[in-house]
């Protein structure tokens, strides 16, 4: 019976290691802007992962150099789920909108998660991206 206890302990340890290795869940890099409705001021963001995602901090949108709208810290996306966010002040006919990892250094392309341009070339942060 002493060996049975050690075997159970080894199995539990192995299961914990496997879960930690394979159950990381989605990351912010799995988010994609999938639709922009500039007239309705709406941006659809989709979790492209097969795992759930929870925003680890506020994720700011950028449009017309405006960074006030965010995906709030703690927002949860199920696998494959799309959520629509109101992003007020989008340009009605042409522009772009970007999603950032955090509110630090908006000029650094590494902080851009995803973006979408609509209506015409070379809008807003396109040169940064």
Backbone bond lengths (Angstrom), bond angles and torsions (degrees), N, CA, C in turn:
res aa  C-N    CA-C-N  psi(-1)  N-CA   C-N-CA  omega(-1)  CA-C   N-CA-C  phi
1 X - - - 1.445 - - 1.527 111.96 -
2 X 1.328 118.08 -26.84 1.453 119.96 178.87 1.524 110.26 -61.52
3 X 1.322 117.41 -39.31 1.465 120.71 179.56 1.523 111.30 -67.95
4 X 1.324 116.82 -32.37 1.470 119.84 179.15 1.529 110.19 -62.10
5 X 1.316 116.17 -40.35 1.462 120.18 178.90 1.521 111.72 -64.33
6 X 1.328 116.66 -40.94 1.469 120.42 178.37 1.520 110.86 -68.40
7 X 1.334 116.79 -37.04 1.469 119.86 178.76 1.522 110.62 -64.08
8 X 1.324 116.74 -42.29 1.457 120.80 178.64 1.532 109.80 -63.19
9 X 1.324 116.02 -41.85 1.458 119.98 179.50 1.530 110.45 -63.80
10 X 1.352 117.29 -43.09 1.462 120.66 178.30 1.527 110.95 -63.08
11 X 1.323 116.96 -41.17 1.463 120.48 178.87 1.530 110.95 -63.60
12 X 1.308 115.91 -42.66 1.459 119.84 179.60 1.530 110.40 -64.04
13 X 1.332 116.96 -41.18 1.461 120.97 178.18 1.524 110.30 -64.80
14 X 1.324 117.55 -44.71 1.463 121.70 179.38 1.526 110.58 -62.36
15 X 1.325 117.28 -41.77 1.465 120.90 179.16 1.526 110.67 -63.44
16 X 1.320 117.24 -41.36 1.460 121.07 179.10 1.526 110.99 -64.08
17 X 1.329 117.04 -41.11 1.468 120.95 178.73 1.522 110.10 -64.66
18 X 1.325 117.45 -44.99 1.464 121.02 179.45 1.524 111.41 -63.52
19 X 1.309 116.82 -41.93 1.464 119.73 179.13 1.519 110.59 -64.02
20 X 1.322 116.66 -41.90 1.460 119.81 -179.72 1.525 110.68 -66.10
21 X 1.316 117.48 -35.77 1.460 120.93 -178.19 1.521 112.01 -74.21
22 X 1.324 117.81 -36.22 1.452 119.74 -172.10 1.510 115.63 -107.74
23 X 1.288 118.86 -5.56 1.463 120.56 -173.94 1.520 111.70 -115.56
24 X 1.306 115.56 47.55 1.458 118.97 -179.18 1.515 112.11 -75.22
25 X 1.313 117.20 -20.54 1.448 119.98 -177.42 1.507 110.89 78.11
26 X 1.306 115.17 -179.65 1.453 121.44 179.94 1.522 109.79 -74.54
27 X 1.315 115.42 159.75 1.460 121.77 175.36 1.526 108.51 -119.23
28 X 1.312 115.91 171.62 1.454 120.35 179.03 1.529 111.06 -58.34
29 X 1.330 117.28 -27.51 1.464 120.76 179.20 1.522 112.88 -67.84
30 X 1.322 118.09 -12.42 1.467 122.17 177.24 1.523 112.44 -85.37
31 X 1.324 117.45 -4.85 1.463 120.70 178.27 1.530 109.95 -86.43
32 X 1.326 115.88 138.40 1.459 122.13 179.78 1.529 108.69 -137.01
33 X 1.329 116.44 132.74 1.461 119.69 170.75 1.525 106.29 -72.63
34 X 1.326 116.26 118.71 1.459 120.66 -174.34 1.524 113.40 -108.14
35 X 1.322 117.28 -15.58 1.463 118.96 179.07 1.519 109.39 -160.50
36 X 1.327 115.07 143.31 1.462 121.60 175.03 1.518 107.59 -128.49
37 X 1.328 115.55 127.76 1.468 121.86 173.58 1.529 105.95 -114.33
38 X 1.347 116.88 91.32 1.469 119.03 -174.56 1.522 113.60 -65.99
39 X 1.321 117.62 -32.65 1.462 119.92 179.93 1.531 110.23 -69.94
40 X 1.327 116.53 -39.79 1.462 121.24 178.16 1.521 113.61 -85.66
41 X 1.356 116.98 -2.24 1.466 121.94 -178.63 1.519 111.87 55.79
42 X 1.339 116.54 45.44 1.463 121.16 -179.58 1.519 110.64 -125.31
43 X 1.330 114.59 141.36 1.459 122.13 176.59 1.523 107.48 -127.63
44 X 1.334 115.50 126.33 1.462 121.33 177.62 1.522 108.59 -96.31
45 X 1.324 116.01 131.45 1.458 122.44 178.24 1.524 107.43 -122.95
46 X 1.334 115.91 133.89 1.463 121.72 -176.18 1.522 110.54 -118.74
47 X 1.321 115.88 135.80 1.459 122.39 171.00 1.526 106.35 -83.86
48 X 1.321 117.82 109.56 1.458 121.88 -176.51 1.525 112.99 -84.71
49 X 1.311 117.53 -0.14 1.458 121.95 -178.62 1.530 111.64 -83.64
50 X 1.324 115.25 162.25 1.464 121.60 172.20 1.526 110.58 -89.68
51 X 1.328 115.71 5.82 1.466 122.16 179.13 1.525 109.14 -117.63
52 X 1.320 118.45 154.90 1.465 120.50 175.95 1.528 111.18 -68.83
53 X 1.321 115.41 159.03 1.463 121.77 178.07 1.518 108.84 -134.04
54 X 1.329 116.33 137.26 1.464 123.05 172.81 1.519 107.52 -123.71
55 X 1.321 116.64 126.75 1.468 120.64 179.84 1.527 109.43 -61.27
56 X 1.337 117.03 123.11 1.460 120.44 -177.59 1.522 113.82 -79.19
57 X 1.324 116.00 -12.19 1.464 123.22 179.71 1.525 106.20 -164.42
58 X 1.333 117.27 174.51 1.459 119.67 174.32 1.525 108.74 -61.35
59 X 1.341 116.54 133.49 1.463 122.24 178.02 1.526 107.30 -112.17
60 X 1.327 117.86 104.84 1.463 120.07 -174.18 1.527 113.37 -77.42
61 X 1.328 114.27 142.27 1.459 121.66 167.54 1.520 106.91 -88.58
62 X 1.325 117.06 150.50 1.460 122.00 172.75 1.517 108.43 -125.13
63 X 1.309 116.23 128.64 1.456 122.66 172.51 1.519 106.76 -152.17
64 X 1.307 115.69 135.68 1.464 121.12 -177.72 1.532 111.37 49.21
65 X 1.341 115.03 37.87 1.467 123.16 -178.36 1.527 112.41 57.40
66 X 1.311 116.15 30.50 1.461 124.03 176.68 1.531 106.93 -109.42
67 X 1.316 117.18 124.36 1.466 122.31 -175.59 1.525 112.53 -118.55
68 X 1.327 117.90 20.33 1.465 119.87 -171.94 1.528 113.91 -79.94
69 X 1.343 118.59 -26.16 1.462 120.42 -179.25 1.518 109.17 -87.14
70 X 1.330 116.94 134.41 1.464 121.21 -178.23 1.529 110.58 -133.47
71 X 1.322 114.78 158.36 1.461 120.15 161.41 1.522 103.48 -84.39
72 X 1.324 118.86 115.12 1.461 120.51 -172.16 1.529 113.70 -64.72
73 X 1.303 114.32 145.72 1.466 122.88 172.47 1.529 108.65 -47.93
74 X 1.325 116.63 131.81 1.462 120.96 177.60 1.518 114.87 91.11
75 X 1.347 117.72 -5.83 1.467 120.05 177.67 1.525 108.83 -62.24
76 X 1.329 116.35 131.82 1.464 120.91 -176.88 1.524 111.14 -109.25
77 X 1.325 115.14 135.82 1.454 124.04 173.93 1.524 107.48 -116.66
78 X 1.312 117.59 129.77 1.451 120.94 170.91 1.527 108.20 -75.91
79 X 1.332 117.86 164.76 1.463 119.78 177.06 1.527 110.89 -55.89
80 X 1.317 116.84 128.43 1.458 121.81 178.62 1.517 115.28 73.87
81 X 1.316 117.85 0.42 1.466 120.74 -176.08 1.526 112.08 -76.42
82 X 1.316 114.86 141.55 1.466 122.52 172.81 1.518 108.84 -109.38
83 X 1.325 116.10 134.41 1.458 122.07 175.25 1.522 107.98 -120.85
84 X 1.321 115.96 145.82 1.459 121.91 -179.92 1.527 108.32 -107.72
85 X 1.332 115.01 132.55 1.457 121.76 -179.04 1.526 109.22 -119.94
86 X 1.320 115.59 138.85 1.459 120.21 174.84 1.525 108.25 -79.93
87 X 1.313 115.91 120.83 1.457 122.56 179.31 1.527 106.35 -122.02
88 X 1.319 115.96 91.19 1.469 120.44 -172.86 1.521 111.34 -69.80
89 X 1.327 113.41 146.06 1.451 119.87 175.22 1.515 115.26 88.10
90 X 1.340 118.76 14.16 1.462 119.48 175.23 1.522 109.13 -63.48
91 X 1.312 116.62 142.90 1.464 120.34 175.29 1.518 108.32 -64.33
92 X 1.349 117.28 132.31 1.465 121.22 -173.69 1.516 114.94 -68.58
93 X 1.327 118.34 -34.87 1.460 118.42 -172.15 1.519 113.62 -105.10
94 X 1.311 118.85 -38.19 1.460 121.17 178.70 1.507 109.93 -153.61
95 X 1.314 115.35 146.76 1.455 120.77 -179.91 1.505 110.57 170.83
96 X 1.291 114.94 -162.41 1.450 120.85 175.26 1.519 108.71 -149.83
97 X 1.319 114.62 161.88 1.459 121.03 176.76 1.526 107.06 -142.53
98 X 1.326 114.93 139.27 1.467 122.01 -175.04 1.519 109.11 -129.59
99 X 1.317 115.52 151.16 1.461 122.09 174.69 1.523 107.61 -115.37
100 X 1.328 115.48 129.17 1.462 121.90 -177.28 1.529 111.59 -109.49
101 X 1.335 115.40 155.89 1.475 122.53 179.43 1.521 112.45 -68.42
102 X 1.322 116.13 -32.81 1.464 121.57 -176.13 1.515 108.14 -162.69
103 X 1.303 116.34 -176.12 1.468 119.37 -177.27 1.526 112.28 -99.97
104 X 1.321 116.20 30.00 1.460 121.55 177.82 1.525 110.26 -111.43
105 X 1.298 117.68 135.32 1.466 125.01 170.72 1.525 113.47 51.55
106 X 1.312 115.89 70.72 1.455 121.27 179.30 1.528 112.34 -67.01
107 X 1.319 118.46 -13.81 1.459 121.43 177.94 1.509 113.90 -83.98
108 X 1.327 117.77 -5.67 1.468 121.82 -178.36 1.519 109.98 -93.36
109 X 1.338 118.60 115.34 1.469 121.04 -179.30 1.528 113.48 -58.27
110 X 1.322 118.12 -24.71 1.470 120.65 179.17 1.524 111.88 -65.79
111 X 1.326 117.58 -19.74 1.466 120.71 179.50 1.524 113.18 -86.45
112 X 1.334 116.92 -7.17 1.465 120.38 178.11 1.519 109.26 -82.92
113 X 1.326 116.33 126.91 1.465 121.66 177.09 1.518 109.69 -87.18
114 X 1.326 116.40 -49.79 1.454 122.17 -175.49 1.517 108.50 -160.01
115 X 1.310 116.29 160.33 1.451 120.18 177.87 1.516 110.82 -158.05
116 X 1.320 114.98 165.08 1.455 120.33 176.42 1.516 108.68 -145.97
117 X 1.316 114.69 133.21 1.457 122.74 176.12 1.518 107.74 -103.18
118 X 1.319 116.57 143.58 1.463 119.43 179.31 1.519 109.99 -141.45
119 X 1.307 116.78 144.74 1.454 123.04 170.96 1.508 117.77 81.53
120 X 1.311 119.94 -13.74 1.455 120.04 -179.49 1.520 111.53 172.85
121 X 1.325 117.69 163.93 1.467 121.29 -176.68 1.533 113.10 -80.45
122 X 1.325 113.30 160.38 1.476 122.20 169.15 1.516 114.21 55.81
123 X 1.312 116.40 53.24 1.461 121.11 178.70 1.534 110.05 -98.67
124 X 1.315 117.25 146.53 1.454 124.70 169.78 1.511 115.52 43.23
125 X 1.317 116.81 -116.80 1.452 123.67 -174.54 1.529 113.34 -83.48
126 X 1.312 118.80 9.20 1.459 120.83 -178.04 1.513 111.17 -55.04
127 X 1.317 118.34 -38.76 1.459 120.30 -179.90 1.515 111.54 -67.27
128 X 1.338 118.60 -30.00 1.453 121.62 176.77 1.512 111.32 -72.00
129 X 1.326 115.82 -42.58 1.459 120.90 -178.16 1.510 109.69 -70.27
